[in-house]
Amino acid sequence: MFWTTAAIVLVLTGAAFFWARGRARKVVNGAYADLHSLPSYHGLYSAMVTFILGVAVLVAATLAFNTWIESQLPSALPSAVQEVSDFQKSRIIEDGKALARGDIVSRATSDDIADARQKVAEAYGSLSSIKVLVVGILAIGMALLAAFITNRQVAPRFRARNLSERIILGLLIVSATLAILTTIGIVLSLVSETFKFFSHVPVYKFLFGTHWNPLAGVFEGKINEDSVGAIPLFVGTFMITLVAMFVAVPIGLMSAIYLSDYAGPRTRAWAKPLLELLAGIPTVVYGFFAVVTVAPMIRGSGEAIGLSVASESALAAGIVMGIMIIPFISSLSDDVINAVPQAMRDGSYGLGATKAETITKVILPSALPGIVSAILLGISRAVGETMIVVMAAGQGANLTWNPLEAVTTVTVQIVALITGDTEADTAAGPAFALGFTLFCVTLIFNIIALRIVQKYRQKYD
């Protein structure tokens, strides 16, 4: 129903545009010279006000009603289940909501829980019907009111163009502010949940512990501080990222050098698009490629020389991840190398340097800031990858420096903790702590890369 109401508001937006534009033409009888703003500006102003106010009321009313409904559902639980834990209550409420939506839920373990689910489903359905009716009336009513008021404002000297441009400027400012506030919100959410987690678990046990099993006490509603050591996860993340960079950086950088300074126009015309095509392949396809092709090949090669190779290994995941990152590094490095002024190349050739010497002594140092940025983007892409790791490296928190064994990464464990049936503070706490730690590590790498970029940019600008 939300999207139906949004569609109606969108239709009213179009109607407001044509209504206001037609009224602007009518008030001057076609003599546009008497209008301060063209009729299209009057229509644009009316349409923007109608759309903004209608959508704003729709979103605000929906969020308010959702919050109100969530606060009312616990009171719908019968007295027979009031003594269960908060975690079980939350699961009953979620199952009741799923039952009201018609989703399939697991079979109840007792008649009391089944009755509680039904009570929650009935309450949720009733409250949702009220929400749909009231939100629809408010949003559509506001859109109609805005269209009517803006239509009545149409007059020969009405500054519709100025107001439209101010609204557009306001939207641009709001967009920029939202981007900044989103970043701040991400940091604050990570910090608050992480501090809550560290109020139960010492920081040193999380950062330097070697055993990872955060769900050990989830059903008892507590966190086992000896089972949340993140060292295996960071070792696995570092090892897979390192393997990926060993594959992606040399191949990507040398591909960029060839395409920018050695390949002819005809070769470049088909080679670069073909290379960039790798960036458009879904990561799950890379995962299949790792499982079906790369992992068996590594295992067979290892066994041929007497090495024990796991069916899921960090080496297989890292190699495939490196292949996936090649186009990012290659394309960005190629653009940066091509941006080096031709005068620097000509000056080097004029002094008697060869093409290879010009590339290594002049072009690459000049393009180093951009190349570092490309490598940093590749590292960020590798650290944040999940699907390839799940399919090719496994999910077991194995503390090892052997790339031939199965490992897991931080992002895989975050997904495993946040999703599924483990929606509790004891499961979400470790996930937020992992996210915050990964955020800090990435920030440190960004600062180091920024310092390198600034140093060499000052030298070669």
C-alpha positions as CSV (number, residue, x, y, z in Angstrom):
1,M,0.0,0.0,0.0
2,F,3.0,2.3,0.6
3,W,3.9,2.2,-3.1
4,T,0.3,2.6,-4.2
5,T,0.1,5.8,-2.2
6,A,3.4,6.9,-3.6
7,A,2.2,6.3,-7.1
8,I,-1.0,8.3,-6.4
9,V,1.2,11.2,-5.1
10,L,3.3,11.0,-8.2
11,V,0.2,11.2,-10.4
12,L,-1.0,14.2,-8.4
13,T,2.4,15.8,-9.0
14,G,2.0,15.5,-12.7
15,A,-1.5,16.8,-12.5
16,A,-0.3,19.8,-10.4
17,F,2.3,20.6,-13.1
18,F,-0.2,20.8,-15.9
19,W,-2.9,22.5,-13.8
20,A,-0.5,25.3,-12.7
21,R,1.0,25.7,-16.2
22,G,-2.5,26.0,-17.7
23,R,-3.6,28.5,-15.1
24,A,-0.4,30.6,-15.8
25,R,-1.3,30.7,-19.5
26,K,-4.9,31.6,-18.8
27,V,-4.2,34.5,-16.4
28,V,-2.4,36.4,-19.1
29,N,-4.3,35.1,-22.1
30,G,-1.2,33.9,-23.8
31,A,0.7,37.1,-23.4
32,Y,3.8,35.6,-21.8
33,A,5.6,39.0,-21.7
34,D,3.3,39.9,-18.8
35,L,4.5,36.9,-16.7
36,H,7.5,37.2,-14.4
37,S,8.1,33.5,-15.0
38,L,7.3,31.2,-17.9
39,P,4.3,28.9,-17.4
40,S,6.6,25.9,-17.2
41,Y,8.2,27.4,-14.1
42,H,4.8,27.8,-12.5
43,G,4.1,24.2,-13.2
44,L,7.5,23.1,-12.0
45,Y,7.0,25.0,-8.7
46,S,3.6,23.5,-8.1
47,A,4.8,20.0,-9.0
48,M,7.8,20.1,-6.7
49,V,5.9,21.4,-3.7
50,T,3.2,18.8,-4.2
51,F,5.7,16.0,-4.5
52,I,7.9,17.0,-1.7
53,L,5.1,17.6,0.8
54,G,3.2,14.5,-0.2
55,V,6.2,12.2,0.0
56,A,7.4,13.8,3.3
57,V,4.0,13.2,4.9
58,L,3.9,9.6,3.5
59,V,7.4,8.7,4.9
60,A,6.9,10.5,8.2
61,A,3.5,9.0,8.9
62,T,4.7,5.5,7.9
63,L,7.7,5.7,10.2
64,A,5.5,7.1,13.1
65,F,2.9,4.4,12.6
66,N,5.5,1.6,12.4
67,T,7.1,2.8,15.7
68,W,3.6,3.0,17.3
69,I,2.7,-0.5,16.1
70,E,6.0,-2.0,17.4
71,S,5.3,-0.4,20.8
72,Q,1.8,-1.9,20.9
73,L,2.6,-5.5,19.9
74,P,4.2,-6.6,23.2
75,S,0.9,-5.8,25.0
76,A,-0.9,-8.2,22.6
77,L,1.1,-11.2,24.1
78,P,-1.1,-13.3,26.4
79,S,-0.2,-13.8,30.0
80,A,0.9,-17.4,29.4
81,V,4.1,-16.2,27.7
82,Q,4.9,-13.1,29.7
83,E,7.5,-15.0,31.8
84,V,9.7,-16.1,28.8
85,S,12.9,-14.3,28.0
86,D,13.0,-11.1,25.9
87,F,14.7,-13.0,23.1
88,Q,11.8,-15.5,22.9
89,K,9.3,-12.7,23.1
90,S,11.0,-11.0,20.2
91,R,10.9,-14.2,18.2
92,I,7.2,-14.7,18.9
93,I,6.4,-11.2,17.8
94,E,8.4,-11.6,14.6
95,D,6.7,-14.9,13.9
96,G,3.3,-13.3,14.5
97,K,4.1,-10.5,12.0
98,A,5.2,-13.0,9.5
99,L,2.0,-15.0,10.0
100,A,0.0,-11.8,9.4
101,R,1.8,-11.2,6.2
102,G,1.2,-14.8,5.0
103,D,4.8,-15.9,5.3
104,I,5.7,-19.4,6.3
105,V,6.9,-19.7,9.9
106,S,8.2,-22.7,11.8
107,R,5.9,-24.9,13.8
108,A,5.3,-23.7,17.3
109,T,6.9,-25.7,20.1
110,S,3.8,-25.4,22.4
111,D,0.1,-24.4,22.3
112,D,0.9,-21.3,24.3
113,I,3.4,-20.0,21.7
114,A,1.0,-20.8,18.9
115,D,-1.8,-18.9,20.6
116,A,0.6,-16.0,21.2
117,R,1.6,-15.9,17.6
118,Q,-2.0,-15.8,16.5
119,K,-2.8,-13.0,19.0
120,V,0.2,-11.0,17.7
121,A,-0.9,-11.6,14.1
122,E,-4.4,-10.4,14.7
123,A,-3.2,-7.3,16.5
124,Y,-0.6,-6.6,13.8
125,G,-3.2,-7.0,11.0
126,S,-5.6,-4.7,12.7
127,L,-3.1,-2.0,13.4
128,S,-1.6,-2.3,9.9
129,S,-5.1,-1.7,8.4
130,I,-5.4,1.5,10.5
131,K,-2.0,2.6,9.4
132,V,-2.7,2.1,5.7
133,L,-5.9,4.0,5.9
134,V,-4.6,7.0,7.9
135,V,-1.3,7.2,6.1
136,G,-3.0,7.2,2.7
137,I,-5.5,9.9,3.7
138,L,-2.8,12.1,5.1
139,A,-0.3,11.8,2.2
140,I,-2.9,12.1,-0.6
141,G,-4.7,14.9,1.3
142,M,-1.4,16.9,1.7
143,A,-0.6,16.4,-1.9
144,L,-4.0,17.7,-3.0
145,L,-3.8,20.6,-0.6
146,A,-0.3,21.6,-1.9
147,A,-1.5,21.4,-5.5
148,F,-4.5,23.6,-4.7
149,I,-2.6,26.2,-2.8
150,T,0.2,26.5,-5.4
151,N,-2.4,26.7,-8.1
152,R,-4.0,29.6,-6.3
153,Q,-0.6,31.4,-6.1
154,V,-0.3,31.7,-9.9
155,A,-0.3,35.4,-10.8
156,P,1.5,37.5,-13.4
157,R,4.1,38.8,-11.0
158,F,4.5,35.6,-9.0
159,R,8.2,34.7,-8.9
160,A,7.8,31.0,-9.7
161,R,11.2,30.7,-11.3
162,N,13.0,32.1,-8.3
163,L,11.1,29.8,-5.9
164,S,11.7,26.8,-8.1
165,E,15.5,27.5,-8.2
166,R,15.5,27.9,-4.4
167,I,13.7,24.6,-3.9
168,I,16.2,22.9,-6.2
169,L,19.1,24.5,-4.3
170,G,17.5,23.4,-1.1
171,L,17.3,19.8,-2.4
172,L,21.0,19.9,-3.4
173,I,21.9,21.1,0.1
174,V,19.7,18.5,1.7
175,S,21.3,15.8,-0.5
176,A,24.8,16.9,0.5
177,T,23.8,17.1,4.2
178,L,22.3,13.7,4.1
179,A,25.5,12.2,2.7
180,I,27.4,13.8,5.6
181,L,24.9,12.9,8.2
182,T,24.8,9.3,6.9
183,T,28.6,9.0,7.5
184,I,28.2,10.5,11.0
185,G,25.3,8.2,11.7
186,I,27.2,5.1,10.6
187,V,30.1,6.1,12.9
188,L,27.8,6.9,15.8
189,S,25.8,3.6,15.4
190,L,29.1,1.6,15.3
191,V,30.5,3.5,18.3
192,S,27.4,3.2,20.5
193,E,26.9,-0.6,19.9
194,T,30.6,-1.3,20.1
195,F,30.9,0.5,23.5
196,K,27.9,-1.5,24.7
197,F,29.6,-4.7,23.7
198,F,32.9,-3.7,25.3
199,S,31.0,-3.0,28.5
200,H,30.6,-6.8,28.8
201,V,33.8,-8.0,27.1
202,P,37.3,-6.6,27.8
203,V,38.8,-5.0,24.7
204,Y,42.1,-7.0,25.0
205,K,40.2,-10.3,24.9
206,F,38.4,-9.2,21.7
207,L,41.5,-7.9,19.9
208,F,44.0,-10.5,21.0
209,G,41.8,-13.6,21.7
210,T,42.4,-16.6,19.5
211,H,39.0,-18.4,19.8
212,W,36.0,-17.2,17.9
213,N,32.5,-18.6,18.8
214,P,30.3,-15.6,19.7
215,L,27.1,-17.6,19.6
216,A,28.2,-19.9,22.5
217,G,25.9,-18.2,25.0
218,V,23.4,-16.5,22.8
219,F,20.4,-18.6,23.9
220,E,21.3,-18.0,27.5
221,G,21.3,-14.2,26.9
222,K,24.9,-13.7,27.7
223,I,28.3,-13.3,26.0
224,N,31.2,-15.7,26.7
225,E,34.1,-13.3,26.8
226,D,36.6,-16.2,26.1
227,S,34.8,-17.0,22.8
228,V,35.0,-13.6,21.0
229,G,38.7,-13.4,20.1
230,A,38.9,-11.8,16.7
231,I,42.5,-12.7,15.8
232,P,41.5,-15.6,13.5
233,L,39.1,-13.3,11.5
234,F,41.7,-10.5,11.0
235,V,44.4,-13.0,10.1
236,G,42.1,-14.6,7.5
237,T,41.1,-11.2,6.1
238,F,44.7,-10.0,5.9
239,M,45.9,-13.2,4.3
240,I,43.1,-13.3,1.6
241,T,43.6,-9.6,0.9
242,L,47.4,-10.1,0.6
243,V,47.0,-12.9,-1.9
244,A,44.4,-10.9,-3.9
245,M,46.8,-7.9,-4.0
246,F,49.7,-10.1,-5.1
247,V,47.5,-11.1,-8.1
248,A,45.7,-7.8,-8.9
249,V,48.5,-5.2,-8.5
250,P,51.2,-6.6,-10.8
251,I,48.7,-7.7,-13.5
252,G,46.5,-4.6,-13.3
253,L,49.5,-2.1,-13.2
254,M,51.3,-3.8,-16.1
255,S,48.0,-4.0,-18.1
256,A,47.6,-0.3,-17.6
257,I,51.2,0.4,-18.7
258,Y,50.7,-1.7,-21.8
259,L,47.4,-0.1,-22.8
260,S,48.6,3.5,-22.2
261,D,52.1,3.4,-23.7
262,Y,52.6,0.2,-25.9
263,A,49.2,-0.8,-27.3
264,G,48.1,0.8,-30.6
265,P,44.7,2.5,-30.9
266,R,43.1,-0.6,-32.5
267,T,44.4,-2.9,-29.8
268,R,43.4,-0.5,-27.0
269,A,39.9,-0.1,-28.5
270,W,39.0,-3.7,-27.9
271,A,41.4,-4.7,-25.1
272,K,40.4,-2.1,-22.5
273,P,36.6,-2.7,-22.7
274,L,37.2,-6.5,-22.6
275,L,39.4,-6.1,-19.5
276,E,36.8,-3.8,-17.8
277,L,34.2,-6.4,-18.5
278,L,35.6,-8.4,-15.5
279,A,34.2,-5.6,-13.2
280,G,30.6,-6.4,-14.3
281,I,30.7,-10.1,-13.5
282,P,28.6,-10.8,-10.3
283,T,30.7,-11.9,-7.3
284,V,28.7,-15.1,-7.0
285,V,29.9,-16.1,-10.5
286,Y,33.5,-15.6,-9.3
287,G,32.6,-17.7,-6.3
288,F,31.4,-20.5,-8.6
289,F,34.6,-20.1,-10.7
290,A,36.6,-20.5,-7.5
291,V,34.8,-23.6,-6.3
292,V,34.5,-25.4,-9.6
293,T,37.8,-24.5,-11.3
294,V,40.5,-22.8,-9.1
295,A,40.1,-24.7,-5.8
296,P,40.2,-28.2,-7.5
297,M,43.2,-27.1,-9.6
298,I,45.1,-25.9,-6.5
299,R,44.2,-29.0,-4.6
300,G,45.3,-31.3,-7.4
301,S,48.6,-29.4,-7.9
302,G,49.3,-29.5,-4.2
303,E,48.6,-33.2,-3.9
304,A,50.8,-33.8,-6.9
305,I,53.9,-32.4,-5.0
306,G,52.9,-33.9,-1.7
307,L,51.1,-30.9,-0.1
308,S,47.9,-31.1,1.9
309,V,45.4,-28.6,0.5
310,A,41.9,-28.1,2.0
311,S,38.9,-28.2,-0.3
312,E,38.3,-24.5,0.7
313,S,41.4,-22.4,1.0
314,A,42.6,-18.8,1.4
315,L,44.7,-19.2,-1.7
316,A,41.8,-20.1,-4.0
317,A,39.7,-17.2,-2.6
318,G,42.6,-14.7,-2.8
319,I,43.4,-15.6,-6.4
320,V,39.8,-15.3,-7.6
321,M,39.4,-12.1,-5.7
322,G,42.5,-10.7,-7.3
323,I,41.2,-11.5,-10.7
324,M,38.0,-9.6,-9.8
325,I,40.0,-6.6,-8.6
326,I,42.3,-6.4,-11.7
327,P,39.9,-4.1,-13.8
328,F,39.6,-1.6,-10.9
329,I,43.4,-1.2,-10.6
330,S,44.0,-1.4,-14.4
331,S,41.3,1.1,-15.5
332,L,42.1,3.7,-12.8
333,S,45.9,3.4,-13.3
334,D,45.4,3.6,-17.1
335,D,43.5,6.9,-16.7
336,V,46.1,8.3,-14.3
337,I,49.0,7.4,-16.6
338,N,47.3,8.9,-19.6
339,A,46.8,12.1,-17.6
340,V,50.6,12.6,-17.3
341,P,51.5,15.5,-19.6
342,Q,52.9,14.5,-22.9
343,A,55.6,17.2,-22.4
344,M,57.1,15.1,-19.7
345,R,57.4,12.1,-22.0
346,D,58.9,14.3,-24.8
347,G,61.4,15.8,-22.4
348,S,62.6,12.4,-21.3
349,Y,62.9,11.1,-24.9
350,G,64.7,14.3,-25.8
351,L,67.3,13.6,-23.1
352,G,68.0,10.1,-24.6
353,A,65.9,7.9,-22.3
354,T,64.3,4.8,-23.7
355,K,60.5,4.1,-23.4
356,A,61.1,1.7,-20.5
357,E,63.3,4.3,-18.7
358,T,60.7,7.0,-19.3
359,I,58.0,4.8,-17.8
360,T,59.9,3.8,-14.7
361,K,61.7,7.1,-14.0
362,V,59.1,9.7,-15.2
363,I,55.6,8.5,-15.8
364,L,55.1,6.1,-12.9
365,P,56.5,8.5,-10.2
366,S,54.3,11.3,-11.7
367,A,51.2,9.0,-11.6
368,L,52.1,7.5,-8.2
369,P,49.3,9.3,-6.3
370,G,46.6,8.0,-8.6
371,I,48.1,4.5,-8.6
372,V,48.2,4.5,-4.8
373,S,44.5,5.5,-4.9
374,A,43.7,2.7,-7.3
375,I,45.5,0.1,-5.1
376,L,43.7,1.5,-2.0
377,L,40.4,1.0,-3.8
378,G,41.4,-2.5,-4.6
379,I,42.3,-3.2,-1.0
380,S,38.9,-1.8,0.2
381,R,37.1,-4.0,-2.4
382,A,39.0,-7.1,-1.2
383,V,38.4,-6.4,2.5
384,G,34.7,-5.9,1.9
385,E,34.1,-8.9,-0.3
386,T,31.9,-11.7,1.2
387,M,30.5,-14.0,-1.4
388,I,33.8,-15.3,-2.8
389,V,35.1,-15.9,0.7
390,V,32.0,-17.9,1.8
391,M,32.1,-20.1,-1.3
392,A,35.9,-20.5,-1.7
393,A,37.5,-20.1,1.8
394,G,34.8,-21.3,4.1
395,Q,33.3,-19.9,7.3
396,G,35.4,-21.6,10.0
397,A,37.4,-19.3,12.2
398,N,40.7,-21.1,11.7
399,L,43.8,-19.4,13.1
400,T,46.5,-20.2,10.6
401,W,49.1,-18.5,8.3
402,N,48.9,-21.4,5.8
403,P,47.1,-20.1,2.7
404,L,46.3,-23.7,1.8
405,E,43.8,-24.1,4.7
406,A,40.3,-22.9,5.1
407,V,39.8,-19.5,6.8
408,T,37.1,-16.8,7.2
409,T,37.0,-13.0,7.2
410,V,35.5,-10.2,9.2
411,T,32.8,-9.4,6.7
412,V,31.6,-13.1,6.5
413,Q,31.2,-13.3,10.2
414,I,29.4,-10.0,10.4
415,V,26.8,-11.3,7.8
416,A,26.5,-14.6,9.7
417,L,25.8,-12.8,13.0
418,I,23.4,-10.1,11.7
419,T,21.3,-12.4,9.5
420,G,19.3,-15.5,10.3
421,D,17.7,-16.3,13.6
422,T,20.3,-14.7,15.8
423,E,18.8,-11.2,16.1
424,A,19.8,-10.5,19.7
425,D,22.2,-8.2,21.5
426,T,24.5,-11.1,22.2
427,A,24.8,-11.8,18.5
428,A,24.8,-8.2,17.2
429,G,27.3,-6.9,19.7
430,P,30.3,-8.9,18.3
431,A,29.2,-7.9,14.8
432,F,29.2,-4.2,15.6
433,A,32.6,-4.6,17.3
434,L,34.0,-6.3,14.2
435,G,32.6,-3.5,12.0
436,F,34.0,-0.8,14.2
437,T,37.5,-2.4,14.3
438,L,37.5,-2.9,10.5
439,F,36.4,0.7,10.1
440,C,39.3,1.9,12.2
441,V,41.8,-0.3,10.3
442,T,40.5,1.0,7.0
443,L,40.7,4.6,8.2
444,I,44.3,4.1,9.2
445,F,45.1,2.8,5.7
446,N,43.3,5.7,4.2
447,I,45.4,8.2,6.2
448,I,48.6,6.5,5.3
449,A,47.7,6.5,1.6
450,L,46.6,10.1,1.8
451,R,50.0,11.0,3.2
452,I,51.8,9.2,0.4
453,V,49.6,10.9,-2.2
454,Q,50.2,14.4,-0.7
455,K,53.9,13.8,-0.5
456,Y,54.4,12.8,-4.1
457,R,51.8,15.2,-5.5
458,Q,53.7,18.1,-4.1
459,K,56.8,16.8,-5.8
460,Y,55.4,16.2,-9.3
461,D,52.6,18.7,-9.7
